[in-house]
Amino acid sequence: MEVKAKLKFVRIAPRKAQLVADLVRGKGSEEALNILTFTKKAAAKIVIKLLKSAIANATQKKNIDVDRLYIKKITVDQGPTMKRFQPRALGRATTIRKRNSHITIVLDERAS
């Protein structure tokens, strides 16, 4: 049985979060937590929090064995981009794009 957790409008660029998501795709939930704990990326803390939320969602369902969970699918999609302007020389301005992400984790039980 699948369990989902979503985190929307996270203030991190999708390309940066995608690197962390690729590390844990297909791994067991405990192994993924260990990998993320020792990863020095800012997105790792965000994905840890989301993974713990998905595990907590699984504990609410009575017929799921939490020890056999693995990350079936993890996606990082682009959210809306905030546009800001920075003044430059000679009265010009440069656009700064602050990107947001939508992260989704789907956990499932391994068949044994």
Gaussian input, Z-matrix of N, CA and C with variables (Angstrom, degrees):
# hf/3-21g

backbone

0 1
 N
 C     1     B1
 C     2     B2     1     A1
 N     3     B3     2     A2     1     D1
 C     4     B4     3     A3     2     D2
 C     5     B5     4     A4     3     D3
 N     6     B6     5     A5     4     D4
 C     7     B7     6     A6     5     D5
 C     8     B8     7     A7     6     D6
 N     9     B9     8     A8     7     D7
 C    10    B10     9     A9     8     D8
 C    11    B11    10    A10     9     D9
 N    12    B12    11    A11    10    D10
 C    13    B13    12    A12    11    D11
 C    14    B14    13    A13    12    D12
 N    15    B15    14    A14    13    D13
 C    16    B16    15    A15    14    D14
 C    17    B17    16    A16    15    D15
 N    18    B18    17    A17    16    D16
 C    19    B19    18    A18    17    D17
 C    20    B20    19    A19    18    D18
 N    21    B21    20    A20    19    D19
 C    22    B22    21    A21    20    D20
 C    23    B23    22    A22    21    D21
 N    24    B24    23    A23    22    D22
 C    25    B25    24    A24    23    D23
 C    26    B26    25    A25    24    D24
 N    27    B27    26    A26    25    D25
 C    28    B28    27    A27    26    D26
 C    29    B29    28    A28    27    D27
 N    30    B30    29    A29    28    D28
 C    31    B31    30    A30    29    D29
 C    32    B32    31    A31    30    D30
 N    33    B33    32    A32    31    D31
 C    34    B34    33    A33    32    D32
 C    35    B35    34    A34    33    D33
 N    36    B36    35    A35    34    D34
 C    37    B37    36    A36    35    D35
 C    38    B38    37    A37    36    D36
 N    39    B39    38    A38    37    D37
 C    40    B40    39    A39    38    D38
 C    41    B41    40    A40    39    D39
 N    42    B42    41    A41    40    D40
 C    43    B43    42    A42    41    D41
 C    44    B44    43    A43    42    D42
 N    45    B45    44    A44    43    D43
 C    46    B46    45    A45    44    D44
 C    47    B47    46    A46    45    D45
 N    48    B48    47    A47    46    D46
 C    49    B49    48    A48    47    D47
 C    50    B50    49    A49    48    D48
 N    51    B51    50    A50    49    D49
 C    52    B52    51    A51    50    D50
 C    53    B53    52    A52    51    D51
 N    54    B54    53    A53    52    D52
 C    55    B55    54    A54    53    D53
 C    56    B56    55    A55    54    D54
 N    57    B57    56    A56    55    D55
 C    58    B58    57    A57    56    D56
 C    59    B59    58    A58    57    D57
 N    60    B60    59    A59    58    D58
 C    61    B61    60    A60    59    D59
 C    62    B62    61    A61    60    D60
 N    63    B63    62    A62    61    D61
 C    64    B64    63    A63    62    D62
 C    65    B65    64    A64    63    D63
 N    66    B66    65    A65    64    D64
 C    67    B67    66    A66    65    D65
 C    68    B68    67    A67    66    D66
 N    69    B69    68    A68    67    D67
 C    70    B70    69    A69    68    D68
 C    71    B71    70    A70    69    D69
 N    72    B72    71    A71    70    D70
 C    73    B73    72    A72    71    D71
 C    74    B74    73    A73    72    D72
 N    75    B75    74    A74    73    D73
 C    76    B76    75    A75    74    D74
 C    77    B77    76    A76    75    D75
 N    78    B78    77    A77    76    D76
 C    79    B79    78    A78    77    D77
 C    80    B80    79    A79    78    D78
 N    81    B81    80    A80    79    D79
 C    82    B82    81    A81    80    D80
 C    83    B83    82    A82    81    D81
 N    84    B84    83    A83    82    D82
 C    85    B85    84    A84    83    D83
 C    86    B86    85    A85    84    D84
 N    87    B87    86    A86    85    D85
 C    88    B88    87    A87    86    D86
 C    89    B89    88    A88    87    D87
 N    90    B90    89    A89    88    D88
 C    91    B91    90    A90    89    D89
 C    92    B92    91    A91    90    D90
 N    93    B93    92    A92    91    D91
 C    94    B94    93    A93    92    D92
 C    95    B95    94    A94    93    D93
 N    96    B96    95    A95    94    D94
 C    97    B97    96    A96    95    D95
 C    98    B98    97    A97    96    D96
 N    99    B99    98    A98    97    D97
 C   100   B100    99    A99    98    D98
 C   101   B101   100   A100    99    D99
 N   102   B102   101   A101   100   D100
 C   103   B103   102   A102   101   D101
 C   104   B104   103   A103   102   D102
 N   105   B105   104   A104   103   D103
 C   106   B106   105   A105   104   D104
 C   107   B107   106   A106   105   D105
 N   108   B108   107   A107   106   D106
 C   109   B109   108   A108   107   D107
 C   110   B110   109   A109   108   D108
 N   111   B111   110   A110   109   D109
 C   112   B112   111   A111   110   D110
 C   113   B113   112   A112   111   D111
 N   114   B114   113   A113   112   D112
 C   115   B115   114   A114   113   D113
 C   116   B116   115   A115   114   D114
 N   117   B117   116   A116   115   D115
 C   118   B118   117   A117   116   D116
 C   119   B119   118   A118   117   D117
 N   120   B120   119   A119   118   D118
 C   121   B121   120   A120   119   D119
 C   122   B122   121   A121   120   D120
 N   123   B123   122   A122   121   D121
 C   124   B124   123   A123   122   D122
 C   125   B125   124   A124   123   D123
 N   126   B126   125   A125   124   D124
 C   127   B127   126   A126   125   D125
 C   128   B128   127   A127   126   D126
 N   129   B129   128   A128   127   D127
 C   130   B130   129   A129   128   D128
 C   131   B131   130   A130   129   D129
 N   132   B132   131   A131   130   D130
 C   133   B133   132   A132   131   D131
 C   134   B134   133   A133   132   D132
 N   135   B135   134   A134   133   D133
 C   136   B136   135   A135   134   D134
 C   137   B137   136   A136   135   D135
 N   138   B138   137   A137   136   D136
 C   139   B139   138   A138   137   D137
 C   140   B140   139   A139   138   D138
 N   141   B141   140   A140   139   D139
 C   142   B142   141   A141   140   D140
 C   143   B143   142   A142   141   D141
 N   144   B144   143   A143   142   D142
 C   145   B145   144   A144   143   D143
 C   146   B146   145   A145   144   D144
 N   147   B147   146   A146   145   D145
 C   148   B148   147   A147   146   D146
 C   149   B149   148   A148   147   D147
 N   150   B150   149   A149   148   D148
 C   151   B151   150   A150   149   D149
 C   152   B152   151   A151   150   D150
 N   153   B153   152   A152   151   D151
 C   154   B154   153   A153   152   D152
 C   155   B155   154   A154   153   D153
 N   156   B156   155   A155   154   D154
 C   157   B157   156   A156   155   D155
 C   158   B158   157   A157   156   D156
 N   159   B159   158   A158   157   D157
 C   160   B160   159   A159   158   D158
 C   161   B161   160   A160   159   D159
 N   162   B162   161   A161   160   D160
 C   163   B163   162   A162   161   D161
 C   164   B164   163   A163   162   D162
 N   165   B165   164   A164   163   D163
 C   166   B166   165   A165   164   D164
 C   167   B167   166   A166   165   D165
 N   168   B168   167   A167   166   D166
 C   169   B169   168   A168   167   D167
 C   170   B170   169   A169   168   D168
 N   171   B171   170   A170   169   D169
 C   172   B172   171   A171   170   D170
 C   173   B173   172   A172   171   D171
 N   174   B174   173   A173   172   D172
 C   175   B175   174   A174   173   D173
 C   176   B176   175   A175   174   D174
 N   177   B177   176   A176   175   D175
 C   178   B178   177   A177   176   D176
 C   179   B179   178   A178   177   D177
 N   180   B180   179   A179   178   D178
 C   181   B181   180   A180   179   D179
 C   182   B182   181   A181   180   D180
 N   183   B183   182   A182   181   D181
 C   184   B184   183   A183   182   D182
 C   185   B185   184   A184   183   D183
 N   186   B186   185   A185   184   D184
 C   187   B187   186   A186   185   D185
 C   188   B188   187   A187   186   D186
 N   189   B189   188   A188   187   D187
 C   190   B190   189   A189   188   D188
 C   191   B191   190   A190   189   D189
 N   192   B192   191   A191   190   D190
 C   193   B193   192   A192   191   D191
 C   194   B194   193   A193   192   D192
 N   195   B195   194   A194   193   D193
 C   196   B196   195   A195   194   D194
 C   197   B197   196   A196   195   D195
 N   198   B198   197   A197   196   D196
 C   199   B199   198   A198   197   D197
 C   200   B200   199   A199   198   D198
 N   201   B201   200   A200   199   D199
 C   202   B202   201   A201   200   D200
 C   203   B203   202   A202   201   D201
 N   204   B204   203   A203   202   D202
 C   205   B205   204   A204   203   D203
 C   206   B206   205   A205   204   D204
 N   207   B207   206   A206   205   D205
 C   208   B208   207   A207   206   D206
 C   209   B209   208   A208   207   D207
 N   210   B210   209   A209   208   D208
 C   211   B211   210   A210   209   D209
 C   212   B212   211   A211   210   D210
 N   213   B213   212   A212   211   D211
 C   214   B214   213   A213   212   D212
 C   215   B215   214   A214   213   D213
 N   216   B216   215   A215   214   D214
 C   217   B217   216   A216   215   D215
 C   218   B218   217   A217   216   D216
 N   219   B219   218   A218   217   D217
 C   220   B220   219   A219   218   D218
 C   221   B221   220   A220   219   D219
 N   222   B222   221   A221   220   D220
 C   223   B223   222   A222   221   D221
 C   224   B224   223   A223   222   D222
 N   225   B225   224   A224   223   D223
 C   226   B226   225   A225   224   D224
 C   227   B227   226   A226   225   D225
 N   228   B228   227   A227   226   D226
 C   229   B229   228   A228   227   D227
 C   230   B230   229   A229   228   D228
 N   231   B231   230   A230   229   D229
 C   232   B232   231   A231   230   D230
 C   233   B233   232   A232   231   D231
 N   234   B234   233   A233   232   D232
 C   235   B235   234   A234   233   D233
 C   236   B236   235   A235   234   D234
 N   237   B237   236   A236   235   D235
 C   238   B238   237   A237   236   D236
 C   239   B239   238   A238   237   D237
 N   240   B240   239   A239   238   D238
 C   241   B241   240   A240   239   D239
 C   242   B242   241   A241   240   D240
 N   243   B243   242   A242   241   D241
 C   244   B244   243   A243   242   D242
 C   245   B245   244   A244   243   D243
 N   246   B246   245   A245   244   D244
 C   247   B247   246   A246   245   D245
 C   248   B248   247   A247   246   D246
 N   249   B249   248   A248   247   D247
 C   250   B250   249   A249   248   D248
 C   251   B251   250   A250   249   D249
 N   252   B252   251   A251   250   D250
 C   253   B253   252   A252   251   D251
 C   254   B254   253   A253   252   D252
 N   255   B255   254   A254   253   D253
 C   256   B256   255   A255   254   D254
 C   257   B257   256   A256   255   D255
 N   258   B258   257   A257   256   D256
 C   259   B259   258   A258   257   D257
 C   260   B260   259   A259   258   D258
 N   261   B261   260   A260   259   D259
 C   262   B262   261   A261   260   D260
 C   263   B263   262   A262   261   D261
 N   264   B264   263   A263   262   D262
 C   265   B265   264   A264   263   D263
 C   266   B266   265   A265   264   D264
 N   267   B267   266   A266   265   D265
 C   268   B268   267   A267   266   D266
 C   269   B269   268   A268   267   D267
 N   270   B270   269   A269   268   D268
 C   271   B271   270   A270   269   D269
 C   272   B272   271   A271   270   D270
 N   273   B273   272   A272   271   D271
 C   274   B274   273   A273   272   D272
 C   275   B275   274   A274   273   D273
 N   276   B276   275   A275   274   D274
 C   277   B277   276   A276   275   D275
 C   278   B278   277   A277   276   D276
 N   279   B279   278   A278   277   D277
 C   280   B280   279   A279   278   D278
 C   281   B281   280   A280   279   D279
 N   282   B282   281   A281   280   D280
 C   283   B283   282   A282   281   D281
 C   284   B284   283   A283   282   D282
 N   285   B285   284   A284   283   D283
 C   286   B286   285   A285   284   D284
 C   287   B287   286   A286   285   D285
 N   288   B288   287   A287   286   D286
 C   289   B289   288   A288   287   D287
 C   290   B290   289   A289   288   D288
 N   291   B291   290   A290   289   D289
 C   292   B292   291   A291   290   D290
 C   293   B293   292   A292   291   D291
 N   294   B294   293   A293   292   D292
 C   295   B295   294   A294   293   D293
 C   296   B296   295   A295   294   D294
 N   297   B297   296   A296   295   D295
 C   298   B298   297   A297   296   D296
 C   299   B299   298   A298   297   D297
 N   300   B300   299   A299   298   D298
 C   301   B301   300   A300   299   D299
 C   302   B302   301   A301   300   D300
 N   303   B303   302   A302   301   D301
 C   304   B304   303   A303   302   D302
 C   305   B305   304   A304   303   D303
 N   306   B306   305   A305   304   D304
 C   307   B307   306   A306   305   D305
 C   308   B308   307   A307   306   D306
 N   309   B309   308   A308   307   D307
 C   310   B310   309   A309   308   D308
 C   311   B311   310   A310   309   D309
 N   312   B312   311   A311   310   D310
 C   313   B313   312   A312   311   D311
 C   314   B314   313   A313   312   D312
 N   315   B315   314   A314   313   D313
 C   316   B316   315   A315   314   D314
 C   317   B317   316   A316   315   D315
 N   318   B318   317   A317   316   D316
 C   319   B319   318   A318   317   D317
 C   320   B320   319   A319   318   D318
 N   321   B321   320   A320   319   D319
 C   322   B322   321   A321   320   D320
 C   323   B323   322   A322   321   D321
 N   324   B324   323   A323   322   D322
 C   325   B325   324   A324   323   D323
 C   326   B326   325   A325   324   D324
 N   327   B327   326   A326   325   D325
 C   328   B328   327   A327   326   D326
 C   329   B329   328   A328   327   D327
 N   330   B330   329   A329   328   D328
 C   331   B331   330   A330   329   D329
 C   332   B332   331   A331   330   D330
 N   333   B333   332   A332   331   D331
 C   334   B334   333   A333   332   D332
 C   335   B335   334   A334   333   D333

   B1=1.4423
   B2=1.5241
   B3=1.3057
   B4=1.4578
   B5=1.5179
   B6=1.3270
   B7=1.4597
   B8=1.5165
   B9=1.3415
   B10=1.4599
   B11=1.5218
   B12=1.3354
   B13=1.4540
   B14=1.5246
   B15=1.3362
   B16=1.4593
   B17=1.5178
   B18=1.3134
   B19=1.4580
   B20=1.5163
   B21=1.3257
   B22=1.4557
   B23=1.5239
   B24=1.3109
   B25=1.4724
   B26=1.5264
   B27=1.3372
   B28=1.4582
   B29=1.5165
   B30=1.3338
   B31=1.4561
   B32=1.5287
   B33=1.3231
   B34=1.4628
   B35=1.5233
   B36=1.3063
   B37=1.4592
   B38=1.5257
   B39=1.3262
   B40=1.4618
   B41=1.5282
   B42=1.3226
   B43=1.4661
   B44=1.5238
   B45=1.3187
   B46=1.4654
   B47=1.5225
   B48=1.3256
   B49=1.4617
   B50=1.5233
   B51=1.3274
   B52=1.4645
   B53=1.5200
   B54=1.3279
   B55=1.4638
   B56=1.5278
   B57=1.3242
   B58=1.4676
   B59=1.5206
   B60=1.3255
   B61=1.4660
   B62=1.5307
   B63=1.3284
   B64=1.4595
   B65=1.5292
   B66=1.3383
   B67=1.4621
   B68=1.5253
   B69=1.3293
   B70=1.4659
   B71=1.5243
   B72=1.3127
   B73=1.4650
   B74=1.5300
   B75=1.3426
   B76=1.4613
   B77=1.5191
   B78=1.3173
   B79=1.4642
   B80=1.5320
   B81=1.3196
   B82=1.4590
   B83=1.5187
   B84=1.3144
   B85=1.4636
   B86=1.5260
   B87=1.3289
   B88=1.4698
   B89=1.5280
   B90=1.3213
   B91=1.4639
   B92=1.5287
   B93=1.3339
   B94=1.4649
   B95=1.5283
   B96=1.3402
   B97=1.4648
   B98=1.5255
   B99=1.3238
   B100=1.4577
   B101=1.5220
   B102=1.3217
   B103=1.4646
   B104=1.5257
   B105=1.3271
   B106=1.4655
   B107=1.5268
   B108=1.3191
   B109=1.4629
   B110=1.5260
   B111=1.3340
   B112=1.4583
   B113=1.5234
   B114=1.3210
   B115=1.4583
   B116=1.5195
   B117=1.3328
   B118=1.4604
   B119=1.5189
   B120=1.2842
   B121=1.4543
   B122=1.5239
   B123=1.3251
   B124=1.4660
   B125=1.5266
   B126=1.3253
   B127=1.4613
   B128=1.5206
   B129=1.3290
   B130=1.4633
   B131=1.5249
   B132=1.3352
   B133=1.4704
   B134=1.5223
   B135=1.3210
   B136=1.4610
   B137=1.5242
   B138=1.3354
   B139=1.4651
   B140=1.5281
   B141=1.3422
   B142=1.4765
   B143=1.5260
   B144=1.3164
   B145=1.4633
   B146=1.5327
   B147=1.3256
   B148=1.4569
   B149=1.5313
   B150=1.3271
   B151=1.4667
   B152=1.5254
   B153=1.3266
   B154=1.4684
   B155=1.5251
   B156=1.3281
   B157=1.4587
   B158=1.5275
   B159=1.3319
   B160=1.4620
   B161=1.5245
   B162=1.3358
   B163=1.4736
   B164=1.5230
   B165=1.3356
   B166=1.4626
   B167=1.5243
   B168=1.3345
   B169=1.4652
   B170=1.5272
   B171=1.3271
   B172=1.4647
   B173=1.5245
   B174=1.3304
   B175=1.4594
   B176=1.5307
   B177=1.3282
   B178=1.4576
   B179=1.5284
   B180=1.3285
   B181=1.4621
   B182=1.5168
   B183=1.2972
   B184=1.4713
   B185=1.5259
   B186=1.3432
   B187=1.4574
   B188=1.5295
   B189=1.3438
   B190=1.4639
   B191=1.5254
   B192=1.3384
   B193=1.4574
   B194=1.5292
   B195=1.3306
   B196=1.4684
   B197=1.5246
   B198=1.3353
   B199=1.4588
   B200=1.5305
   B201=1.3228
   B202=1.4610
   B203=1.5200
   B204=1.3196
   B205=1.4604
   B206=1.5252
   B207=1.3239
   B208=1.4637
   B209=1.5259
   B210=1.3220
   B211=1.4664
   B212=1.5212
   B213=1.3110
   B214=1.4595
   B215=1.5236
   B216=1.3347
   B217=1.4541
   B218=1.5235
   B219=1.3129
   B220=1.4586
   B221=1.5200
   B222=1.3271
   B223=1.4610
   B224=1.5153
   B225=1.3125
   B226=1.4667
   B227=1.5194
   B228=1.3126
   B229=1.4578
   B230=1.5212
   B231=1.3158
   B232=1.4605
   B233=1.5227
   B234=1.3296
   B235=1.4458
   B236=1.5153
   B237=1.3196
   B238=1.4617
   B239=1.5307
   B240=1.3157
   B241=1.4550
   B242=1.5252
   B243=1.3386
   B244=1.4617
   B245=1.5193
   B246=1.3196
   B247=1.4548
   B248=1.5242
   B249=1.3180
   B250=1.4594
   B251=1.5217
   B252=1.3210
   B253=1.4600
   B254=1.5111
   B255=1.3269
   B256=1.4560
   B257=1.5232
   B258=1.3288
   B259=1.4666
   B260=1.5246
   B261=1.3357
   B262=1.4529
   B263=1.5282
   B264=1.2825
   B265=1.4614
   B266=1.5288
   B267=1.3226
   B268=1.4672
   B269=1.5330
   B270=1.3190
   B271=1.4616
   B272=1.5142
   B273=1.3110
   B274=1.4619
   B275=1.5306
   B276=1.3240
   B277=1.4658
   B278=1.5179
   B279=1.3290
   B280=1.4592
   B281=1.5224
   B282=1.3179
   B283=1.4586
   B284=1.5226
   B285=1.3206
   B286=1.4603
   B287=1.5171
   B288=1.3305
   B289=1.4575
   B290=1.5222
   B291=1.3197
   B292=1.4622
   B293=1.5279
   B294=1.3275
   B295=1.4557
   B296=1.5298
   B297=1.3198
   B298=1.4637
   B299=1.5173
   B300=1.3253
   B301=1.4610
   B302=1.5216
   B303=1.3275
   B304=1.4536
   B305=1.5314
   B306=1.3377
   B307=1.4656
   B308=1.5292
   B309=1.3318
   B310=1.4619
   B311=1.5269
   B312=1.3307
   B313=1.4605
   B314=1.5293
   B315=1.3303
   B316=1.4633
   B317=1.5276
   B318=1.3252
   B319=1.4625
   B320=1.5170
   B321=1.3209
   B322=1.4599
   B323=1.5235
   B324=1.3307
   B325=1.4646
   B326=1.5204
   B327=1.3230
   B328=1.4698
   B329=1.5259
   B330=1.3038
   B331=1.4660
   B332=1.5261
   B333=1.3232
   B334=1.4788
   B335=1.5114
   A1=108.91
   A2=116.54
   A3=122.01
   A4=111.84
   A5=114.66
   A6=122.53
   A7=107.40
   A8=117.48
   A9=121.64
   A10=111.18
   A11=114.25
   A12=121.53
   A13=106.80
   A14=116.63
   A15=121.63
   A16=109.86
   A17=114.73
   A18=121.50
   A19=106.36
   A20=116.16
   A21=120.42
   A22=110.52
   A23=115.20
   A24=124.37
   A25=112.18
   A26=116.42
   A27=121.69
   A28=107.70
   A29=117.38
   A30=121.35
   A31=110.97
   A32=116.52
   A33=122.25
   A34=106.82
   A35=116.28
   A36=120.36
   A37=110.09
   A38=117.31
   A39=120.13
   A40=113.45
   A41=117.99
   A42=120.33
   A43=111.12
   A44=116.31
   A45=120.26
   A46=111.07
   A47=116.65
   A48=120.49
   A49=111.16
   A50=116.91
   A51=120.78
   A52=111.32
   A53=117.87
   A54=121.43
   A55=111.22
   A56=116.45
   A57=121.12
   A58=110.35
   A59=117.04
   A60=120.43
   A61=110.94
   A62=117.06
   A63=120.40
   A64=112.04
   A65=116.94
   A66=120.57
   A67=112.67
   A68=117.38
   A69=120.75
   A70=114.23
   A71=118.21
   A72=120.68
   A73=110.21
   A74=116.53
   A75=121.94
   A76=115.13
   A77=118.59
   A78=121.94
   A79=110.03
   A80=115.58
   A81=121.08
   A82=110.08
   A83=117.00
   A84=119.76
   A85=112.18
   A86=117.98
   A87=120.44
   A88=111.16
   A89=116.56
   A90=120.77
   A91=110.54
   A92=116.51
   A93=120.82
   A94=110.89
   A95=117.24
   A96=119.98
   A97=111.01
   A98=117.53
   A99=120.85
   A100=111.62
   A101=117.04
   A102=120.84
   A103=110.37
   A104=116.42
   A105=120.38
   A106=112.33
   A107=116.83
   A108=120.51
   A109=111.34
   A110=116.70
   A111=120.54
   A112=112.96
   A113=117.70
   A114=121.48
   A115=108.86
   A116=116.39
   A117=121.02
   A118=112.86
   A119=118.49
   A120=122.71
   A121=109.02
   A122=116.27
   A123=120.52
   A124=111.01
   A125=116.76
   A126=120.25
   A127=111.96
   A128=118.22
   A129=120.89
   A130=111.04
   A131=116.94
   A132=119.69
   A133=111.17
   A134=116.26
   A135=120.91
   A136=110.46
   A137=116.63
   A138=120.62
   A139=110.96
   A140=117.52
   A141=120.53
   A142=110.29
   A143=115.48
   A144=120.41
   A145=110.87
   A146=115.85
   A147=120.32
   A148=111.27
   A149=116.76
   A150=120.78
   A151=110.86
   A152=117.35
   A153=120.16
   A154=111.14
   A155=116.65
   A156=120.42
   A157=111.07
   A158=116.60
   A159=120.06
   A160=110.74
   A161=117.24
   A162=120.65
   A163=110.11
   A164=116.62
   A165=120.29
   A166=110.90
   A167=117.23
   A168=120.41
   A169=110.49
   A170=116.47
   A171=120.03
   A172=111.33
   A173=117.50
   A174=119.49
   A175=111.68
   A176=117.09
   A177=120.16
   A178=111.79
   A179=115.85
   A180=119.77
   A181=108.45
   A182=116.86
   A183=121.87
   A184=113.60
   A185=118.50
   A186=119.97
   A187=113.44
   A188=117.98
   A189=121.29
   A190=109.64
   A191=115.50
   A192=121.55
   A193=107.82
   A194=116.91
   A195=122.32
   A196=111.24
   A197=118.05
   A198=121.01
   A199=112.76
   A200=118.29
   A201=121.15
   A202=113.21
   A203=118.80
   A204=121.13
   A205=111.37
   A206=115.79
   A207=121.87
   A208=108.67
   A209=116.14
   A210=121.09
   A211=107.67
   A212=115.51
   A213=120.95
   A214=110.64
   A215=115.60
   A216=119.91
   A217=109.05
   A218=116.86
   A219=121.65
   A220=106.69
   A221=115.77
   A222=120.34
   A223=109.87
   A224=114.63
   A225=121.89
   A226=106.33
   A227=116.66
   A228=122.17
   A229=109.79
   A230=114.75
   A231=119.41
   A232=109.96
   A233=115.35
   A234=121.80
   A235=109.68
   A236=117.79
   A237=120.10
   A238=111.38
   A239=115.10
   A240=121.67
   A241=109.38
   A242=115.91
   A243=120.28
   A244=107.87
   A245=116.40
   A246=120.12
   A247=109.70
   A248=115.44
   A249=122.48
   A250=107.88
   A251=117.13
   A252=121.23
   A253=110.30
   A254=115.25
   A255=121.99
   A256=107.98
   A257=117.25
   A258=118.84
   A259=111.37
   A260=115.22
   A261=121.67
   A262=109.42
   A263=115.58
   A264=120.72
   A265=111.52
   A266=115.02
   A267=123.54
   A268=112.68
   A269=117.51
   A270=121.45
   A271=114.81
   A272=117.73
   A273=120.46
   A274=110.61
   A275=115.03
   A276=120.51
   A277=108.89
   A278=115.96
   A279=122.87
   A280=108.82
   A281=116.14
   A282=120.94
   A283=110.02
   A284=116.45
   A285=122.61
   A286=106.72
   A287=116.34
   A288=121.42
   A289=109.21
   A290=116.39
   A291=122.01
   A292=106.92
   A293=115.16
   A294=120.39
   A295=111.90
   A296=115.12
   A297=122.81
   A298=109.50
   A299=116.07
   A300=121.84
   A301=110.25
   A302=114.45
   A303=122.75
   A304=106.15
   A305=117.37
   A306=121.48
   A307=108.53
   A308=116.15
   A309=122.18
   A310=109.13
   A311=116.51
   A312=121.94
   A313=108.19
   A314=115.46
   A315=121.81
   A316=107.06
   A317=116.58
   A318=122.45
   A319=109.55
   A320=115.19
   A321=120.68
   A322=108.48
   A323=116.55
   A324=121.27
   A325=110.36
   A326=115.67
   A327=119.74
   A328=108.12
   A329=115.41
   A330=119.80
   A331=108.11
   A332=115.64
   A333=117.68
   A334=111.32
   D1=132.24
   D2=-176.69
   D3=-82.69
   D4=147.77
   D5=175.98
   D6=-129.96
   D7=133.97
   D8=-176.95
   D9=-117.14
   D10=153.72
   D11=169.52
   D12=-146.57
   D13=134.59
   D14=-178.81
   D15=-123.95
   D16=145.19
   D17=174.24
   D18=-132.65
   D19=118.84
   D20=-174.52
   D21=-113.74
   D22=153.16
   D23=175.82
   D24=60.07
   D25=44.28
   D26=176.77
   D27=-81.72
   D28=133.68
   D29=-176.48
   D30=-83.40
   D31=65.38
   D32=173.13
   D33=-145.53
   D34=144.46
   D35=-178.07
   D36=-66.44
   D37=140.48
   D38=-178.33
   D39=-60.79
   D40=-33.48
   D41=-179.69
   D42=-64.82
   D43=-36.12
   D44=179.53
   D45=-73.28
   D46=-39.41
   D47=179.66
   D48=-71.86
   D49=-29.71
   D50=-179.62
   D51=-64.89
   D52=-33.86
   D53=178.64
   D54=-61.66
   D55=-40.32
   D56=179.42
   D57=-72.70
   D58=-38.42
   D59=-179.93
   D60=-63.42
   D61=-35.16
   D62=179.94
   D63=-67.04
   D64=-26.80
   D65=179.73
   D66=-65.42
   D67=-35.00
   D68=-170.19
   D69=-109.88
   D70=-1.63
   D71=-177.87
   D72=-62.10
   D73=125.50
   D74=178.23
   D75=86.47
   D76=-4.43
   D77=-177.84
   D78=-85.86
   D79=162.67
   D80=173.59
   D81=-69.82
   D82=158.19
   D83=-174.32
   D84=-65.39
   D85=-40.26
   D86=178.92
   D87=-68.35
   D88=-41.74
   D89=179.07
   D90=-64.79
   D91=-39.20
   D92=179.13
   D93=-64.91
   D94=-40.02
   D95=177.37
   D96=-62.98
   D97=-39.81
   D98=178.00
   D99=-64.74
   D100=-43.33
   D101=179.51
   D102=-62.99
   D103=-45.50
   D104=-177.02
   D105=-68.48
   D106=-31.77
   D107=-179.70
   D108=-61.25
   D109=-36.10
   D110=-176.28
   D111=-102.49
   D112=14.28
   D113=176.37
   D114=-92.29
   D115=131.92
   D116=-175.13
   D117=-93.61
   D118=38.05
   D119=177.60
   D120=-108.96
   D121=148.49
   D122=179.74
   D123=-65.67
   D124=-32.56
   D125=-179.09
   D126=-69.97
   D127=-19.64
   D128=-178.52
   D129=-63.66
   D130=-40.19
   D131=178.94
   D132=-64.00
   D133=-37.51
   D134=179.91
   D135=-67.14
   D136=-43.33
   D137=-178.42
   D138=-70.46
   D139=-33.72
   D140=175.25
   D141=-59.70
   D142=-46.70
   D143=-178.64
   D144=-62.31
   D145=-40.71
   D146=-179.74
   D147=-70.01
   D148=-38.61
   D149=178.41
   D150=-65.38
   D151=-41.31
   D152=176.82
   D153=-63.77
   D154=-34.98
   D155=176.98
   D156=-65.87
   D157=-40.68
   D158=178.99
   D159=-66.58
   D160=-37.97
   D161=177.32
   D162=-65.83
   D163=-39.27
   D164=177.25
   D165=-65.31
   D166=-35.68
   D167=175.46
   D168=-63.53
   D169=-35.40
   D170=-179.65
   D171=-70.38
   D172=-33.54
   D173=179.99
   D174=-68.97
   D175=-22.03
   D176=178.35
   D177=-71.73
   D178=-25.25
   D179=177.48
   D180=-89.36
   D181=130.76
   D182=-170.78
   D183=-75.06
   D184=-26.85
   D185=-171.78
   D186=-98.12
   D187=21.82
   D188=179.82
   D189=-114.88
   D190=131.15
   D191=174.82
   D192=-88.69
   D193=112.58
   D194=-173.55
   D195=-66.76
   D196=-27.86
   D197=-177.94
   D198=-70.90
   D199=-19.89
   D200=-178.22
   D201=-101.32
   D202=11.92
   D203=-178.32
   D204=-74.93
   D205=145.00
   D206=173.03
   D207=-140.54
   D208=162.69
   D209=-178.08
   D210=-83.60
   D211=103.54
   D212=-178.76
   D213=-75.11
   D214=-41.18
   D215=-177.29
   D216=-151.36
   D217=134.64
   D218=173.20
   D219=-136.49
   D220=125.05
   D221=-178.44
   D222=-126.01
   D223=145.29
   D224=174.75
   D225=-123.08
   D226=111.29
   D227=-178.87
   D228=-108.70
   D229=157.78
   D230=-179.49
   D231=-82.20
   D232=133.96
   D233=175.36
   D234=-99.53
   D235=-167.14
   D236=179.26
   D237=-68.42
   D238=149.24
   D239=-179.29
   D240=-103.93
   D241=127.23
   D242=174.75
   D243=-85.21
   D244=131.47
   D245=-179.27
   D246=-106.74
   D247=127.19
   D248=178.56
   D249=-126.36
   D250=162.04
   D251=-179.54
   D252=-123.06
   D253=140.61
   D254=177.82
   D255=-118.26
   D256=128.99
   D257=179.12
   D258=-67.25
   D259=142.99
   D260=179.17
   D261=-128.14
   D262=-173.55
   D263=-175.69
   D264=-68.55
   D265=153.95
   D266=175.44
   D267=60.43
   D268=32.00
   D269=175.19
   D270=76.39
   D271=11.71
   D272=179.52
   D273=-88.85
   D274=172.47
   D275=177.56
   D276=-138.59
   D277=148.95
   D278=177.64
   D279=-116.60
   D280=138.86
   D281=178.89
   D282=-80.43
   D283=133.71
   D284=172.26
   D285=-112.59
   D286=125.78
   D287=-178.97
   D288=-104.55
   D289=116.27
   D290=177.87
   D291=-101.01
   D292=108.09
   D293=-171.10
   D294=-90.06
   D295=148.19
   D296=177.01
   D297=-115.29
   D298=160.23
   D299=-179.79
   D300=-129.76
   D301=153.36
   D302=168.23
   D303=-117.55
   D304=120.84
   D305=-177.54
   D306=-113.82
   D307=132.31
   D308=179.68
   D309=-127.73
   D310=132.20
   D311=175.90
   D312=-120.10
   D313=133.61
   D314=174.93
   D315=-120.12
   D316=120.66
   D317=176.90
   D318=-104.18
   D319=149.87
   D320=177.63
   D321=-144.98
   D322=163.18
   D323=178.22
   D324=-87.76
   D325=138.52
   D326=174.36
   D327=-76.79
   D328=138.17
   D329=176.37
   D330=-77.18
   D331=131.48
   D332=-178.54
   D333=-119.77

